[in-house]
Amino acid sequence: MNEEKQPSAKIHILGSCSGTEPFPGRHHTSLAIELPDSLFFLDAGETCSYTAHLMGLDLLKTRAVFISHCHMDHIGGLPNLLWTIRKLSVVKQKLPVSPVIHTYLPCLDSYEGMMALLNNTEDGFRCGYGHQAHAVRDGLLWSGEEEAFTLEAVHNHHLPYTPPAPYLSFSFRIGLAGKSIFYSGDTSLEDLADTVPDYCDLMFMETGHHQIPQVCRFLKAAGKNIRTLVFIHHGLRVLGDPGRAEEELRRYWGTDGAIAYDGMTISLQ
């Protein structure tokens, strides 16, 4: 009997909402990449740890968190994520798989403030494992053959940039289980011409600052070959009329796409 082939990786949508007012059934943006022995987070909006745990993800497999920029709808759940990992470690009397949990973010002072907050929680936030912060800059941030996962940061112009200060907002190019993936973060539309690879298997594009027809037309005009386009980080135009958003997706892109929702899982073979 042939064994059914299992997905080599999964991407879970923990939050699909932009920085709007609280919206029923939606939480701020966060994705979790799940491999057999690893968990990686792309942004950490509110309740990301809560949603991940209730979806059955093992937070003790967390190796790294990548923050595209430090607006609250992308970083607000990060302290609670790290707190929850410690809580589960204490409750289960088990250490995370990684001796150090890495956090990558453009503004290290945001991380320092967050750790000051955590250090005043239970037991001084003492852990049997370490935490390490890294500044996000252009280039390769993560490469691990054992995880079949790589991540490269490329700056965008969502936030003002004044040389010689560093860029404060990034998109991510990801290699995962042999697939090419692009995560836009928050971005200007014009950035996509340079940041999106000419070919990618899966693209996550925000709608908090852009309309779906506008994005689809731009990507096609730029000659980008994208196998599957998933819209995420929704603003009120999408949230208020998801049926219209689905119709626009089909009309301007076709059937190889989706409008992300909280709790959605994408499996990669």
Secondary structure, DSSP 8 states (H G I E B T S, - for coil): -------SEEEEEEE-B-SSS-BTTB-B-EEEEEETTEEEEE---TTHHHHHHHTT--GGGEEEEE-S---HHHHTTHHHHHHHHHHHHHHHT---SSSEEEEEES-HHHHHHHHHHHTTSGGGG--SSEEEEEE--SEEEEEEGGGTEEEEEEE-SSS---TTS----EEEEEEETTEEEEE--S--TTTHHHHS-SEEEEEEEE-SSS-HHHHHHHHHHTT-EEEEEEEESB-HHHHH-HHHHHHHHHHHT-SSEEE--TT-EEEE-
